[in-house]
Amino acid sequence: MELKELLQLLFSVEGIVLLTVIILTIVMFIFPRLSLFVLLAIIFLVLRYIRYKEEHA
């Protein structure tokens, strides 16, 4: 695998994670009762992303 392909994959994964966090934050402001669930979802996503990054380091 070339360095260019690896960088594109990394940036695409980061972009997906960032987009998901933004969407969840917007949902949290629209539906305050779901804020705890959204917070847990964000933590879960960040942990999964860190684990993914470690595996593909």
Helices and strands as residue ranges (DSSP letters): H 3-30, G 32-34, H 35-55
